[in-house]
Amino acid sequence: MNTETGRYVVIGEHFYQPPRKATHRRAEGYGTDPTGIDWNSRIAQECYIPQIKQGTLARASFDFYATMRAEMRQIAPEQTNQLREAMHLRGVGDPFLHVLLPDLNTRDKSILINAGRIAFQNETGFAPQWLWVPETALDNDVLAVAKRSGYKGVLCAPEQVNSDGESSNRPIKIPVHDNGDMLVLPFDRPVSSSLAFDQKTNADEYAQNVIIPRLIRLPMSKPLIAWTDGETFGHHVRFADKFLGWLLENSLPEAGVAVLGINEISDVWEESDYSPGELRQRTAWSCPHGNLQRWHGTCGCHDGDQAQWKESFSHSLDLFNTRVSAVLDAELPTSWAVELSEQFVTAFEYKGAANTDMALLAAKASALAAQTSCGTFFGDPQTSGRINILFARQAAEHLRDAQYGQVADELMRELSEGMSSGVDQHTRLPLSEIFGDLLRLD
């Protein structure tokens, strides 16, 4: 049945896989996956490339993290221009690395948010308006930094915002210090969860039975915004990329629903759609409990795992990053953070050489990568934890190139000692033993 709604939807995808390989010549031989699978290439083949080829990214809205875009230029160079063109029209900015921003100090937040925005603009010629932060993890300082960087707003889950009435699909104005308001845009939880977890077989029925009943509850000027992991479509669920393509190209338009790009959304809002509110600090779309507990200790968000090891893991890497910053503060001009944002791609991909300034910037870029959220997302440290330790090891190698070999040795020794207090509940082994090959400098 064709329903003429005259309504709007924004269907968004979050595309991200962590960088799993080091670039420094003394660290590039280490693997990060226990099974030896090249997950980034496999997921690109199953999910990213098919969606780009069939034009899905010309209709969906999406964030596609900078590190994975760089890998796509190697995996699928023939799709690079299509991805870049889609980013220009429908892309959302990212902070380059998938690090929980509330865990960082203001300077580190600024480095990553600005680095991601610069990389996006260099690739597309377009400054992104909206920002998708890792795990949608937010605090007021993230909002303030994003506003200073030039963003209009950030996306998040409705559970992360307190406002009058339902917050889903509504632009929320949140004060940011003395710099006015920042827009926070919560997606629609029921439809987003359905896209993630429900069956994806008949797109026409899905439009009629899931999206339109939720959509008609909204004012005419307020689009429904749904967002979920892009890997759902083709990797987690085989053939779901075909379902999504049909939904966007046929099912929704034939039902009278226009599929907007995220950058068009403010054109249809009315003044009454905006609402004041406040942010629930240190929450995320996959953990609404506060203090980002899923990544720092035991939390029911991951099957109730007793993951006390996460506290030692995250705390040790945070100290490591802080110590690396202290080296740069002592050695480089005070403007080094701005320089790193502007040269982040070069620093992150640096293969190592005796150029002291660039080696130090590369050490800092790797120390930030060592705080990626992937390592403590799961209950088992061996699922993704080697990624974090590999980039800490790479940071130490860059410090050695910059003639800070003694500091590098001290940092890796301190990191190993910190990891020794964390014990994997599955193997009963300390983290220092699990990651021992990476923690020992040659």
N, C-alpha and C positions, 0 to 999 in steps of 0.2 A: 504494500500500500504506500502511495506517495503522499507525504505530509508536507504541505507548504508552510514552513515555519517563519521564513524570512529572518532567520537567526544566524549567529556566527559561532564558529568554534576555532580554537587554536589547539592543534595536536602537536605536542613537543616530544622530542627524543633526546636523551642524555647519552652521548657517545663517549666512552672512555675505556681505555685499557692502560694499565701502568707501563712505563718504560721498563723493560725487563732485562736490558743488556747495558753493560757499562761501555763507555767509549775510550777510557784511558787505556793505553797500550799494556799497562801492567795489571789491569783488572778485567779486560774484555773477555778473557777466557772462562770466566766463572758463569755457571748456569744458575737460574733462580727457580726453575720449576722442578719438583721432585720427579716428575714423569718424563722430563726432557721435551715436552711438547712446546712448539712455538705458538703460544696461544694468540698472540697479536695477529700473526699471519692467518691462522685458522679462522679467527672471528672476522677478520676483514673479508676473507673469501666467502664465509657463510652469511654474512650480515651486511657489512658496510658496502662492499662492491655491488652486490645485487640491488640494494636500495638506491645507490647513486645511478646505476645503469637504467633502472626502470623509472627514474625521475621522481622517486618518493621525496627526496630532499628538496625538490623544487616546490613541494606542496606542504610538507610538514615544516614545523619550526624545530630548531635543534641547537644544542651546544656540542662541539666536537673538539676535544681538548688538544692543545697545541702539540704535545708530545706525540699523540697518535696521528695527528695530521702530518707530522714530519715522517713518521713511519709509513704512512700511506703513500708518500711521494716515492718511497722505495718499493713498496709492495705493489702498488697499482698506479704507476705514473700516468697512465692513459686516462685515469679518472680524476686527476688533480684539478684540471680546469673546471670540470663539472662541479666538484666539491667547492671550489673557490667561488664560483658563480652563485651557487646555492647559499653559501655563507653570506654573501653580499646582500641577498634578498631576505633570507630567513634565519640567519645565524645569530646566536647569542654568545656573548663574550665569556671567557674563562680566565682564571688566574694562573695559567700555564701549567702548574703542577697541582696534583690532587691532594693537597695538604689541608687539614682542618684549620681554617684560618683563625678561629677564635683561640687556638692554642699558641698562636704566634704573637710577638709584640707588634706594635704599630709599624715599625720600620720594615719588618719582614712581610707584614701584610701588604704594605705599599709596594715593596719590590715585586711580589708576585702578581698583584692585581694590575699594576702598571705594565709589567712584562707581558702578561697575557693580552692586554689591550693593544700594546704596541705591535705584538706579533700578528694579531688579527688585522690591524689596520695596514701593516706592511704587506700582508698577503692579499687583501681584498681592496685596498684603497678606501675602506669604509670603517668609520669608528662605530663599534657596537653600542647599542643603546641599553640593552639588558644584560645582566650578568647571572650566570649559574655558578655558584660557588660549590666546592666539593662537599657532597652529602647535604647540600643546602645548609651547612652549619654556619650559624650566624650569631653575632653579638652586635651591640651598637657601634663598636669601633670598626667592624667590617663595613657597616653601612656608611660611616663617616669617610673611610678611606675610599670606598667605591664612588661616593659622591665627588670627592676631590679629584678622583681620576677621570671623571666626566660621564659616569653612568647615570642614566635616568632612573633605574630601579633594579631590584634583584628578585628572582623567583624563589619560592619556598613552599613548604607544606602548610596547610591551614592550621595545623596544630601548633605552629610556631608563632602564631600571632594572637593577641587578645584585642578584640574590637567589639563594637556594638553590633549584635546580630551575627549572622553567618559570615565568615571571612573568605570562604572559597570564592574564587573568580572576581574578587573585588580589589581594586588598587587601594592599598592602605598607606596613609601618610604617617611616617614616623619621624619625629624630631631627631636631628643629628647634631648634638652639641649646639654651637652657635652658628650653624651653617644652613638653617632652614630645615626642610623636610626631605626625606628620601622615600621613594615609592617601594613598597614591598608587595609583591603580587603572588598570593597563594593560589596554587592550582586546585582543581576540583578533585577531592580525595576519592569519592566513589568511582568516578569514571577512570581516573588514573590507576587506581588499584585494579579495576576490572581489566583494563588494557594489559596490565602486568600479569595477572594471574588467571583470568577466566579464559574459556575456550575461544579460539580465534579461527573459526571455520567458515561462517557465513557473514560477510560484512554487511549485506543489506539488512539482515535481521538484527545485527548488532547495532546498526545506526538507529533502527526503529525501537528496539527494546531496551537499549542501554543509554545511548547518548541523547536522543530526543526527549524522553521523559524527564531527564535531569535538566536539559536545556530549557524546556518550556517553563520551568520554575523561576527562571531569571528574567529581569527586565530586558526589553528588546535591545537596549543599548549595551548590554553586558555580555560579552562572549564567554562561552565556557572554555576553560583552559585545562587541558589534560596533559600530563607529562610523565614519562616513564623511561626506563632504560632502553636505549636503542637496540641493545643486544637481544632483547626479547624477540625481535622480529627477524628470525632466520637462524639465530644461534641457540638461544634457550628453547625456542619453539620452531621446529622445522616448518617451512612454508608460510610462517606468519608474516614474512615480508610481503608475500602476495596478498594476504588479507589486508594489511595496512595500505598497500598501494591501491587496492580496489576501493577500500573505505574512503580514502581521500579523493580519488579521481572520479568515482562513480556514485557510491552509496550516499554519501552526505550531500553532494550537489543535487542528485536526483530527488532527495528529500527536502530540497529547498534550503539547505544549510550551506552557507558560504564558509570555506576554509580560509581563514585569515593567516597571514604571517604575523609573528609576534611584533614585528616593527610597525604593523598597521593598526595595532590594537587601540592606541590612544586616539585614533581618528574616529572611532565609533563610541567611545565613552562619553557620557554626559557628566556634568558637574556633580549631580546627585550620586553618581557611582563611586566617587571617592569617599573614603571614610578615615577618620583619625583612629589610631590604635597604638599598641606598644608591642615590642618584640619580646618573646620569651627567650631569655638569654641562653646561649650555648645549647640549642636544640638543633635537630636535624631531621630530614625527611624519613630516615630509617631508624631514628631513635629520638622520640619526643620527650624523654624523661628528664632532660636537663643535665648540664655538666658533661655532655657528650660521653655519657657513661659507657656506652657500648665499646668505645675505643680505648678506655682507660681502666677497665676492670670488669667485674661480673655484671651482666645485664640480661634481663629476660628477652631482649630483642634477638638474641641468638640462641634459641632453644635452652635458655637457662644455664649455659655453660659456666662452670666455675673457673673463669679465666683470670685468675689473679696475676698471671704472668704479664698481662697487658700493662699493668702499672709500672713494673720494672722496665719493660721494653720501651714504652713511650717516654718515661722520665729520663732514661739513659740517653735516648736520641735527642731529646730536647736539650739536655746539658751539652751534648756534643755540638749541636748547632750553635748554642750560645758561646761556647769556647772558640769555635771557628770565627764567629763575628768579632770576638775580642782581638784575634790576630789581625783581621782586616782593619779594625779601628786603630791599632797600633802602627800598622805599616802603610796604610793608604790614606789619601786625602778624605776629608769628611764627606765628600760628594760620592763616595764609592757606591753607595746604595742606588743612587740615580743612574750612575754609569752601568751598574749591573742590570737594572731594569732595561736599559736601552740596548745592552749587548747580551741579553740573557740567552738567546739562541746560540750565539758563539760560545759563551761560557759553558752552557749545559752540554754542548756537543764537543767540547775541547778534548783533544786526544792526549794532551800532555806534552809539555816542553818547558825549557828553562826560561820562560818569559814570566818574571815574578808577578807582575800585576795581573796578567790574565790567569795565571795559575791560581792566584788567590781568589779571584772572582769565580773561577771554575770550582774551587774548593767550597765556596759558599753556596753556589748553585747546587752542588751535589749534597751538601749538608741539608739543604732544604728538601731535596728529593728524598733524602733518608727519612723524612717525616711524613711521607705519603700515607694516606689513611688506610691503604690496602693491608698493611701488615697486621693491624689489630682489628680489622673488620670481622674476621672469622674467629671461631673458637680455637682453631689449631694454629700455632705460630708457624708451622711449616707450609701452610697453604700459600702465603704471600710474604712472610716475614723476611725471607732471603733478599727480597727486592730492597727493602730498607737498609739491611746490613751491607749489601753490595754497594749502595750509593754512599754510605758512610765510609766504606773502604776506599771508594774512588776519591772522596774528599781528602782522605789522608794521603793518597798518592799525589794529588795535586799540591798538597802542602809540602811534601817531600821535594817536588820539582821547584817549589818556591824557596828552597833552602830552609824549610822549617821541619826537617826530619825528626829532630828530637821532640818537637811539639806533636807531630803526627804519631810518633810512638806512644807518647803519653796519652793522647786522646784515645787511641785504640785500646790501650791497657785499661784506661778508665771505663771505656765502653764495655769491655769484656767483664770487668769487675761488676759493673752495674747489671749486666745480663746474668751474671751468676746467681743473683738473688731471685730471678724469675724461673719458675719450674713449669714445664709443659705438663698439664694434668693427664695427658694421654700416655706419654712415654715415660713420665717421671724424670726426665732429663733436664738439667739446667739449660737455659738458653745459650749460655756461653759454650756449652758442649755441642748443641745442635748447630750453631753457626760458627764453630771453631775455625774452620778453614778460611772463612772470610775475615775473621777477627785477628788472625795472625799475619802481620806484615812479613813479606819475604826478606 
